[in-house]
Amino acid sequence: MLIPPPLSLYVHLPWCVRKCPYCDFNSHEAKGALPFDGYVDALIRDLDQDLPLVWGRTIHSVFFGGGTPSLFPADRIDRFLQAASSRLRFAPNLEITLETNPGTAEHGRFDQYRAAGVNRISFGIQSFDDECLKRLGRIHDSDQAERAVKLAQDAGFDNFNLDLMYALPGQDLAMAERDLQRAFALEPTHVSHYQLTLEPNTMFFARPPQGLPDEDLAWDMQEHCQALLAAAGYAQYEVSAYARPGRECAHNLNYWRFGDYLGIGAGAHGKITLGAGQDILRRWKTRHPAAYLAEAGTAASLGGDERIAPQRRPFEFMLNALRLNQGFALGDFEAWTGLPRQAIAAPLAEARARGWLSQTADRVAPTEQGRRFTNDVVSLFLEQR
């Protein structure tokens, strides 16, 4: 009997106070009072529509992303989780993460999120330098960031992530190091540390900011900060993710291992393995919040359904799995794609010959050089060979 991969639940809450100029996520500036109750109603209708895809399966993690999920009051988060847990089997002690903008954290609310079942917070800090934060269009300053983290700690959260960016406009190596040192002082269990990139359809892509570090300086920042993170006890387990032992983000690990996930909310994407034939369905929802509110739970809310053809599965699998330092087990490749390992024998051999991948009897992992050229490695699997 074929066993489907682990299943997670992603919930998209699309509003934010102000759209950041580097952000390419489906986020929308809040204008006036937000329809909290109406949106939770829409989420539940959306979930009900997708339930037949996952009957009998267990949810292993829940992630509220955005936008700025912390704009939503805790009682609305609680109402959705109550509805979801009455419809789906939640694993014992599953990880439930809420993304939080320090500029929206309110005194006392973290207690309420924790009471609702949230047990992991991810703070979008980006930098502890106030001038860098202004250039990034963030609504918080460094003091607010530190206060928000301490509020969460006071509320009993002992598992939290700090998002930090490097290669920021006007940033030098010493500034990048100071950001990490201030982060370490707050004792997070997880740090996401990634380079600012100018994504299409963002303000920064249309009008690049002045003072961006050049490629050599950005690489120096990456190497120096990786060494600092390691020395502070944070093991790199993914391209931009570092964690204390046992504190890796369970939800993101499921993505990178080619697990399944329901995507609920405006613009949310999901991936579901269907039946004994192991068809893989990608489904996404309509992006605009107003349309989603009106259409959730109906066919009109589906932005699209797409079956992943077998010849595309190696590329889609590698796009995720090769982000992990430990790589993947060949048995997992076979189980989660429904393909034999022979389907990737040729590109694996080429990647090994180039020094990009190492391979044992049942495990494939990127080398240090392969981690530096991840896109090139993944491109070898674009077509079945």
C-alpha positions as a printed Julia matrix, in Angstrom:
385×3 Matrix{Float64}:
   0.0    0.0     0.0
   1.39   3.4    -0.98
   1.49   5.91    1.87
   1.11   9.6     0.98
   3.65  12.11    2.31
   2.99  14.07    5.52
   0.3   16.75    5.3
   0.41  20.36    6.53
  -2.1   23.21    6.52
  -1.17  26.68    5.26
  -3.55  29.58    6.01
  -3.04  32.88    4.18
  -4.15  36.12    5.83
  -3.53  38.7     3.09
  -3.64  42.12    4.74
  -0.79  44.25    6.03
  -0.47  47.79    7.34
   1.77  48.85    4.45
   3.14  47.0     1.45
   6.93  46.71    1.69
   8.78  47.72   -1.51
  10.64  44.37   -1.73
   7.61  42.13   -1.07
   6.24  39.93   -3.87
   3.8   37.98   -1.67
   0.04  38.26   -2.08
  -0.35  41.05    0.47
  -2.71  44.02    0.41
  -2.66  47.22    2.43
  -5.49  47.37    4.94
  -7.84  50.24    4.21
 -10.4   50.74    6.93
 -11.75  48.05    9.22
 -10.83  44.54    8.15
 -13.57  41.9     7.74
 -12.14  39.53   10.33
 -15.3   37.49   10.87
 -16.18  37.38    7.18
 -12.7   36.22    6.3
 -12.72  33.43    8.88
 -16.11  32.35    7.5
 -14.53  32.3     4.02
 -11.57  30.26    5.28
 -13.91  27.65    6.72
 -15.89  27.43    3.46
 -12.6   27.11    1.59
 -11.45  24.32    3.91
 -14.75  22.49    3.54
 -14.35  22.59   -0.24
 -10.9   20.99   -0.07
 -11.66  18.38    2.62
 -12.52  15.58    0.15
  -8.92  15.77   -1.1
  -7.53  14.74    2.3
 -10.16  12.59    4.02
  -8.66  10.51    6.81
  -5.23  12.14    6.75
  -3.46  13.79    9.68
  -2.28  17.42    9.82
   1.29  17.65   11.12
   1.76  21.44   11.13
  -0.23  24.63   10.67
   1.24  27.91    9.43
  -0.52  31.3     9.34
   1.29  33.42    6.74
   0.63  36.68    4.99
   0.38  39.6     4.75
   0.56  40.18    8.45
  -1.37  37.48   10.32
  -0.86  39.28   13.64
  -3.36  41.9    12.43
  -6.02  39.27   13.17
  -7.27  39.17   16.77
  -6.48  35.99   18.65
 -10.12  35.02   19.02
 -10.47  34.82   15.2
  -7.34  32.64   14.99
  -8.89  30.5    17.71
 -12.2   30.22   15.86
 -10.5   29.03   12.7
  -8.35  26.5    14.57
 -11.41  25.15   16.38
 -13.21  24.74   13.05
 -10.19  23.12   11.4
  -9.53  20.68   14.26
 -13.17  19.57   14.17
 -12.82  18.72   10.47
  -9.25  17.39   10.3
  -7.2   15.07   12.47
  -4.54  17.18   14.18
  -1.4   15.31   15.24
  -0.59  15.51   18.95
   1.66  18.48   19.75
   1.65  19.72   16.17
   3.53  22.94   15.45
   1.25  25.96   14.87
   3.15  29.03   13.63
   1.91  32.61   13.36
   3.9   35.19   11.38
   4.11  38.47   13.26
   5.14  42.0    12.37
   6.64  43.74   15.42
   4.77  46.89   14.42
   1.43  45.16   14.98
   2.18  43.36   18.24
  -0.09  44.53   21.04
   0.4   44.11   24.77
  -1.31  40.99   26.07
  -2.2   39.53   22.7
   0.56  36.92   22.72
  -1.09  35.32   25.77
  -4.27  35.02   23.73
  -2.54  33.55   20.68
  -0.91  30.96   22.92
  -4.26  30.13   24.51
  -5.69  29.65   21.0
  -3.08  26.97   20.28
  -0.29  28.91   18.54
   3.02  27.55   19.83
   5.55  29.1    17.46
   5.97  32.76   16.45
   7.91  34.0    13.43
   8.92  37.65   13.71
   9.53  39.65   10.53
  12.38  41.75   11.96
  14.56  42.09    8.78
  17.07  44.36   10.54
  17.82  45.96   13.9
  19.24  49.06   12.19
  16.65  51.82   12.15
  17.98  53.42    8.97
  17.91  50.07    7.15
  14.36  49.51    8.36
  13.3   52.87    6.94
  14.88  52.04    3.57
  13.0   48.74    3.57
   9.7   50.49    4.24
   9.11  48.66    7.54
   6.61  50.13   10.01
   8.58  49.17   13.14
  11.9   50.28   14.62
  14.5   48.2    16.43
  13.17  48.99   19.91
   9.69  47.86   18.9
  11.18  44.66   17.52
  12.93  43.85   20.78
   9.84  44.73   22.85
   7.65  42.47   20.71
   9.98  39.52   21.15
  10.14  40.05   24.9
   6.33  40.26   25.08
   6.12  36.89   23.38
   8.69  35.43   25.77
   6.77  36.84   28.75
   3.65  35.13   27.38
   5.43  31.78   27.48
   6.64  31.38   23.91
   9.93  29.49   23.98
   9.97  28.63   20.27
  10.29  31.58   17.93
  12.01  32.6    14.71
  13.61  35.9    13.78
  13.63  36.82   10.07
  16.72  38.83    9.12
  17.89  40.07    5.72
  21.35  41.03    4.55
  22.8   42.9     1.56
  20.46  45.77    2.39
  20.73  49.28    0.91
  23.54  51.11    2.7
  24.6   48.03    4.71
  28.22  47.02    5.27
  29.72  43.88    6.82
  29.85  45.33   10.33
  26.18  46.3    10.17
  25.19  42.81    9.06
  27.13  41.39   12.01
  25.48  43.8    14.47
  22.04  42.64   13.3
  22.96  39.07   14.19
  24.47  40.01   17.55
  21.28  41.82   18.54
  19.28  38.82   17.41
  21.45  36.45   19.48
  20.83  38.58   22.57
  17.12  37.73   22.29
  17.89  33.97   22.25
  15.66  32.85   19.38
  15.4   29.13   18.7
  15.5   29.73   14.93
  16.93  32.39   12.61
  15.97  32.85    8.96
  18.8   34.77    7.31
  18.47  35.57    3.64
  19.71  38.02    1.05
  17.52  40.85   -0.17
  16.57  40.12   -3.76
  14.78  42.4    -6.19
  11.76  40.35   -7.21
   9.64  41.14  -10.29
   6.39  43.0    -9.61
   7.83  44.87   -6.64
   8.64  48.55   -6.2
  12.33  47.75   -5.65
  12.45  45.84   -8.94
  10.96  48.82  -10.81
  13.08  51.38   -8.95
  16.12  49.7    -7.36
  17.26  51.38   -4.14
  20.57  53.19   -3.97
  23.51  51.74   -2.09
  22.95  48.02   -2.62
  26.09  46.01   -1.77
  27.84  44.47   -4.76
  27.98  40.72   -5.33
  31.35  40.27   -3.61
  30.28  42.14   -0.48
  27.0   40.22   -0.36
  28.94  36.95   -0.52
  31.29  38.13    2.25
  28.24  38.94    4.38
  26.79  35.5     3.78
  29.99  33.65    4.67
  30.74  35.79    7.71
  27.2   35.55    9.06
  27.06  31.79    8.49
  30.18  31.46   10.65
  28.66  33.66   13.36
  25.44  31.63   13.38
  27.37  28.37   13.66
  29.5   29.72   16.51
  26.34  30.78   18.33
  24.89  27.27   18.12
  22.55  27.64   15.14
  22.98  24.79   12.66
  22.25  25.57    9.04
  19.77  22.99    7.76
  18.47  24.84    4.69
  19.79  27.56    2.38
  18.61  30.39    4.63
  17.4   28.59    7.79
  19.36  28.04   11.01
  18.1   26.42   14.19
  18.96  25.21   17.64
  18.95  21.39   17.85
  15.41  20.07   17.38
  13.97  23.52   16.61
  13.84  23.36   12.81
  10.6   24.74   11.37
   8.43  21.63   10.95
   6.13  23.31    8.45
   8.88  24.49    6.12
  10.68  21.17    6.43
   7.56  19.52    5.06
   7.67  21.81    2.01
  11.35  21.09    1.39
  10.82  17.34    1.74
   8.1   17.46   -0.94
   5.35  16.89    1.59
   1.69  17.69    0.96
  -0.1   20.81    2.14
  -3.56  22.29    1.94
  -3.49  25.96    0.98
  -6.42  27.92    2.43
  -7.0   31.64    1.94
  -6.67  34.32   -0.75
  -3.93  33.32   -3.19
  -2.91  30.27   -1.15
  -1.27  27.36   -2.97
  -1.58  23.7    -2.05
  -0.05  20.38   -3.15
  -1.92  17.13   -2.56
  -1.08  13.53   -3.47
  -4.24  11.76   -4.61
  -5.09   8.08   -4.27
  -3.25   4.89   -5.05
  -2.16   6.25   -8.42
  -0.19   9.01   -6.64
  -1.42  11.77   -8.9
  -0.05  15.07   -7.58
  -2.42  18.03   -7.66
  -1.39  21.65   -7.29
  -4.3   23.93   -6.46
  -4.35  27.65   -5.85
  -7.05  30.11   -4.82
  -8.11  33.44   -6.25
  -5.72  36.17   -5.12
  -7.74  39.31   -4.43
  -9.28  39.41   -0.94
 -12.6   40.88   -2.13
 -13.06  38.17   -4.74
 -12.01  35.52   -2.27
 -14.47  36.73    0.35
 -17.29  36.53   -2.19
 -16.32  33.22   -3.81
 -14.62  31.07   -1.14
 -16.05  27.58   -1.06
 -17.2   27.68   -4.69
 -15.51  26.65   -7.92
 -15.08  30.35   -8.75
 -12.56  30.68   -5.91
 -10.14  28.24   -7.55
  -7.37  30.1    -9.3
  -6.42  26.8   -10.9
  -5.88  23.06  -10.6
  -2.87  21.42  -12.2
  -1.69  17.81  -12.21
   2.09  17.46  -12.07
   3.1   15.24  -14.98
   5.57  12.46  -14.09
   8.33  14.0   -16.21
   8.12  17.23  -14.18
   8.22  15.59  -10.77
  12.02  15.19  -10.52
  12.51  18.93  -11.04
   9.76  19.87   -8.57
  11.14  17.47   -5.99
  14.72  18.72   -6.37
  13.62  22.36   -6.31
  12.71  21.72   -2.68
  14.86  18.85   -1.44
  18.19  20.26   -2.61
  17.67  23.34   -0.42
  18.29  21.07    2.57
  21.87  20.54    3.74
  21.11  16.88    4.47
  19.5   16.4     1.06
  17.07  13.51    0.68
  16.73   9.75    0.85
  16.27   8.03   -2.5
  13.5    6.01   -0.89
  11.64   9.23   -0.14
  12.06  10.35   -3.74
  10.41   7.12   -4.88
   7.66   7.3    -2.26
   6.71  10.94   -2.74
   7.0   11.18   -6.55
   5.81   7.69   -7.49
   8.88   7.33   -9.74
  11.76   4.83   -9.59
  15.18   6.16   -8.65
  16.37   5.22  -12.13
  14.33   8.18  -13.4
  17.0   10.53  -12.0
  20.09   8.35  -12.46
  21.52  10.37  -15.37
  21.23  13.88  -13.86
  22.46  12.54  -10.51
  25.55  11.16  -12.2
  26.17  14.48  -13.95
  25.77  16.45  -10.71
  28.2   14.12   -8.92
  30.7   14.47  -11.76
  30.56  18.25  -11.41
  31.12  18.01   -7.66
  27.68  19.38   -6.82
  26.14  16.33   -5.11
  27.39  13.51   -2.93
  25.66  10.13   -2.83
  25.69   7.13   -0.53
  23.63   3.95   -0.9
  20.35   5.71   -0.15
  21.03   9.41    0.41
  21.85  12.33   -1.86
  23.07  15.65   -0.46
  24.47  18.87   -1.92
  28.18  19.5    -1.45
  29.44  22.89   -0.31
  29.93  23.82   -3.97
  26.47  22.47   -4.81
  24.88  24.64   -2.13
  26.49  27.67   -3.73
  25.08  26.78   -7.14
  21.7   25.38   -6.16
  19.89  26.73   -9.21
  22.4   25.12  -11.56
  22.07  21.78   -9.79
  18.28  21.84   -9.89
  18.27  22.77  -13.58
  19.81  19.36  -14.39
  16.49  17.8   -13.44
  14.31  20.02  -15.63
  13.52  17.13  -17.94
  13.44  13.41  -17.39
  16.62  12.03  -18.91
